[in-house]
Amino acid sequence: MDFRYKGKGDVTHSVSLLISILIRYPEVAKINFDPDRQVLRFTFIYSRVLSEAEINALREKILSSIEVYNLLENKQPQVINLDYKISENLTMIEIQRDVDTLVQEEIALMVELFQQYINKNLVTEEHDQLVDEDLVVQEELIEHMLESVKTKSENKRLYAFREEGRVLVFNK
């Protein structure tokens, strides 16, 4: 998978984090980083329009699972939100999480929950599957970059998404 960074300066930890998440998890359609709020916004795309009842059921399942995970890990997240937007025949579901309490395992949990609840209708880009060793390396890189973003004050609003086998990152 190829990637492009459309911004000024070096590839920062936050840019590397977004790239690694999109490479590791093809189920994540796009990801944004808001440095002011220290929040990551993960967007998943469902290939049809969900009803209000389906959205509410999905919201309850996803958010309660994330809350239970954090309770078991003895963490108190500052931001856990799920929002959605309907566009044409798609439902875009966005999860917002603060980077201070987010860990790689929780990202894996989010992706797994989406796979379980909206499995065959989850839009994902087909690409060469990473071998197990590459998956572990990407997961370790995500964890390392998350820790770096937590300790460094980066002030670039970033937006990353996939397009035709490439990961594109923009500095807003």
BAMIPA-987775 format. One line per 5 residues: number of its first residue (from 1); their letters; for each residue x, y, z of C-alpha. Coordinates in pm, whole numbers, always signed. Example, Ala and Ser with C-alpha at 12.3 -4.5 7.8 and 13.67 -1.06 7.14 Angstrom:
<atoms>
1	as	+1230 -450 +780; +1367 -106 +714
</atoms>
This chain:
<atoms>
1	mdfry	+0 +0 +0; +131 +340 -99; +86 +656 +106; +109 +1027 +40; +133 +1313 +289
6	kgkgd	+0 +1647 +167; +132 +1891 +422; +436 +2092 +516; +725 +1957 +714; +831 +1614 +822
11	vthsv	+612 +1312 +873; +516 +1352 +1239; +411 +1091 +1494; +46 +1179 +1439; +81 +1135 +1061
16	sllis	+254 +800 +1116; -23 +697 +1354; -297 +767 +1100; -108 +587 +824; -46 +283 +1044
21	iliry	-410 +259 +1150; -532 +273 +791; -275 +17 +675; -350 -223 +961; -728 -186 +958
26	pevak	-879 -170 +605; -1222 -150 +772; -1146 +209 +883; -1245 +427 +587; -1094 +750 +716
31	infdp	-946 +894 +1031; -907 +1249 +1160; -686 +1390 +1434; -798 +1702 +1621; -495 +1829 +1817
36	drqvl	-694 +2092 +2009; -921 +1834 +2167; -665 +1550 +2139; -932 +1336 +1970; -915 +1074 +1697
41	rftfi	-1225 +1028 +1481; -1256 +689 +1313; -1504 +660 +1026; -1655 +328 +917; -1882 +305 +613
46	ysrvl	-2190 +83 +594; -2303 +2 +239; -2668 +91 +293; -2879 +340 +486; -2935 +230 +845
51	seaei	-3263 +311 +1016; -3272 +517 +1335; -3347 +199 +1534; -3048 +18 +1377; -2821 +315 +1451
56	nalre	-2938 +328 +1813; -2885 -48 +1858; -2538 -23 +1702; -2453 +280 +1917; -2559 +95 +2233
61	kilss	-2357 -219 +2145; -2041 -37 +2038; -2031 +224 +2315; -2117 -19 +2593; -1845 -259 +2472
66	ievyn	-1587 +23 +2468; -1698 +138 +2813; -1672 -216 +2955; -1326 -255 +2799; -1209 +68 +2962
71	llenk	-1365 -30 +3294; -1174 -360 +3284; -855 -170 +3199; -926 +72 +3486; -935 +375 +3256
76	qpqvi	-1170 +669 +3247; -1196 +799 +2889; -1266 +1167 +2841; -1430 +1128 +2498; -1634 +834 +2367
81	nldyk	-1889 +940 +2106; -2060 +771 +1813; -2218 +983 +1543; -2337 +910 +1191; -2414 +1071 +861
86	isenl	-2628 +942 +573; -2490 +1011 +226; -2662 +870 -81; -2696 +495 -11; -2429 +485 +260
91	tmiei	-2417 +532 +635; -2092 +679 +767; -2041 +598 +1132; -1786 +797 +1328; -1637 +705 +1664
96	qrdvd	-1455 +977 +1855; -1195 +882 +2116; -948 +1086 +2317; -588 +984 +2252; -492 +1010 +2620
101	tlvqe	-677 +690 +2714; -685 +513 +2377; -468 +205 +2320; -411 -16 +2018; -614 -302 +2169
106	eialm	-920 -77 +2189; -884 +14 +1822; -872 -360 +1744; -1185 -407 +1958; -1371 -130 +1769
111	velfq	-1286 -288 +1434; -1389 -633 +1558; -1721 -496 +1684; -1795 -339 +1346; -1704 -665 +1174
116	qyink	-1946 -853 +1402; -2239 -614 +1387; -2231 -497 +1025; -2002 -762 +877; -2087 -814 +510
121	nlvte	-2209 -456 +465; -1897 -292 +606; -1715 -115 +323; -1350 -214 +323; -1081 -169 +64
126	ehdql	-949 -493 -76; -573 -511 -81; -303 -765 -31; -345 -917 +311; -68 -846 +555
131	vdedl	+100 -1156 +692; +77 -1219 +1067; +426 -1081 +1124; +338 -756 +944; +17 -727 +1147
136	vvqee	+212 -750 +1472; +461 -488 +1350; +177 -251 +1252; +6 -302 +1590; +330 -230 +1776
141	liehm	+384 +80 +1561; +30 +202 +1637; +88 +157 +2011; +423 +338 +1992; +279 +627 +1786
146	lesvk	-19 +661 +2024; +221 +696 +2315; +424 +953 +2122; +118 +1158 +2029; +9 +1159 +2397
151	tksen	+341 +1310 +2511; +413 +1549 +2226; +207 +1855 +2149; +140 +1836 +1778; -86 +2105 +1645
156	krlya	-171 +1985 +1296; -529 +1893 +1213; -491 +1580 +1007; -727 +1395 +780; -637 +1054 +632
161	freeg	-829 +823 +401; -787 +553 +139; -812 +599 -234; -738 +328 -490; -489 +136 -276
166	rvlvf	-317 +445 -134; -336 +615 +202; -360 +991 +169; -293 +1225 +462; -378 +1593 +453
171	nk	-294 +1872 +693; -617 +2075 +726
</atoms>
